[in-house]
Amino acid sequence: MPRRGRCSRRRASSASLQSRTPRVDEPSVYNRPTMFLHEQRGVVHRAGCRKGWARVILGAILAATIGSLAPLGQPASERPLVYSAVVDAMIHPVSAGFMVDSMDRADADRAALIVFTLRTPGGLLDSTRTIVSRMLAARTPVAVFVGPSGNRAASAGFLVTIAADVAAMAPGTHIGAAHPVQGGGEKVDETMAKKMASDVAADARTWATGRGRNAQLADEAVRESRSFTEEEAAKATPPLIDLVVPDVPALLKALDGRTVKRFDGSEVVLHTASARVVPLEMNWRQRLLSTIAHPNIAYLLLSLGVLGLTIELWNPGAILPGVAGGICLLLAFFTFQVLPINYAGLLLLLFGIVLLLLEIKVTSHGVLGIGGIASLLFGSLMLINSDAPEMRVSLSLVLPVVAGLTVVLAGLVRLGLAAQRSRPATGEEGMAGGPGRVAVALGPGVTGQVQTHGEIWNARALEALPVGTEV
């Protein structure tokens, strides 16, 4: 028999196993805490030995796993946090709200940096000032990256870019053209135009100076609508931007160890090489509003909504035009929450629709129709009250929509007039003069019955008419 405490795979006879009796001083198999005997095909095993080898193997696996993870660097909780967000829209209340919310979250989470990838044709001055005001008060440094290649940050986007802690551009991009435009696109006198430009130029110079950038070029971008490529902006003295990089990862690599001057004069050293980059995205409401919050789309939704409801009112029970029109109107009014709506223009639009509908019921010899078309046209042009050309309803959309509404409503008017002039097809008026056949004899003072249009009616006659007589 093998010695106690060592493993053996020697075979033992079944007789010896059965005849062997433990000595008094030998530990019983029932009070051995770490090993026990069992017989299986004549082989004696000690499970404690197996467990020991299992622990050794498991420890080796864990050591190898931990060793393979060690080169990854710092734990995620200790790595700097960088938020990254994309703004690919006009600067309006929706995009401004998204940027402000993103900066709020970065401050709350004590992020090392927040990067906005910006591509925009411009937008509203009020929304721009909302973004910049929050940017200047942010605890977290803010970087604006104009990219990728082939994009721009014009007008309001230029002002947001130069106000950021870090301004960067991708190759093949440009910024500038920030001259303000009067809402509605109408021409203003020279004095008013100078006042508007001076006001925005003062903002641009203030923000550029506070960031150590070229205030003169910022002023020219506003007053003279100058635009700058990435090379022109980076090589100016002093520069208008900080870096030219192809993408956000390259930007973070270039910013690692860089000292950034804050607007209040303080300085902060960025550590971004090994940062955790967490993307931020708009919620569903912001995405929906950002998609449809365009003056042309809002105007089209309003026009389709009015047209659908008009068709439903003209032909009750059609259902589909009414449902589609109601949805379009709700979306249009939803969009109006974030667009600078001129309510005089909106009232003119609704008044024009009412005039065209009255043309159906009231004989005005076209006066109401002409007034309705004029009201629709002027209301469409006045609908958006904005200082940015990108925020106005396009004339190339207004003319086809007004023409289409006019044609459809004119067709409804024509159908209405034709219905008024047509001969009645039902009731007693519809039967007058029509063919019939006597079903029950009738005559003077005798009530009979006449069949006409598949119906049987009581009738009288000035003379006696037998059954079957055609009348």
PyMOL commands that set and color helices and strands:
alter all, ss='L'
color gray80, all
select helices_A, chain A and resi 14-19+47-72+76-78+93-108+125-137+156-162+183-185+190-210+215-223+230-235+248-255+284-292+295-314+320-335+343-361+367-382+389-391+395-421+427-431
alter helices_A, ss='H'
color red, helices_A
select strands_A, chain A and resi 37-40+43-46+81-87+113-118+142-146+152-154+166-169+174-176+227-229+243-244+259-261+267-269+276-280+437-440+448-452+455-459
alter strands_A, ss='S'
color yellow, strands_A
deselect
rebuild
show_as cartoon
